[in-house]
């Protein structure tokens, strides 16, 4: 907590938005990148983490002796929002501090 994934891509997005404007092609590319990264961190990784927990439960229940695989935990939507807010703040501070 918070999501470093969303914080970093939103900071990049804010910096590009301030520097090049929100009507630039680079901003559009950064927005697409931010959408993909945040979707992956919440939806895909979280889903894989839930499946990992289920696999762990099955292995433990049936005692197969198989070593437990690593189960990555994705971010909750709340962690994503907090990370995005932090990233927006950091991006704005960096932009105004360097100009």
Secondary structure by P-SEA (a helix, b strand, c coil): cccaaaaaaaaaaaaaaaacccccaaaaaaaaaaaaaaaaaccaaaaaaaaaaaaaaaaaaacccccccbbbbbbcaaaaaaaaaaaaaaaaaaaaaac
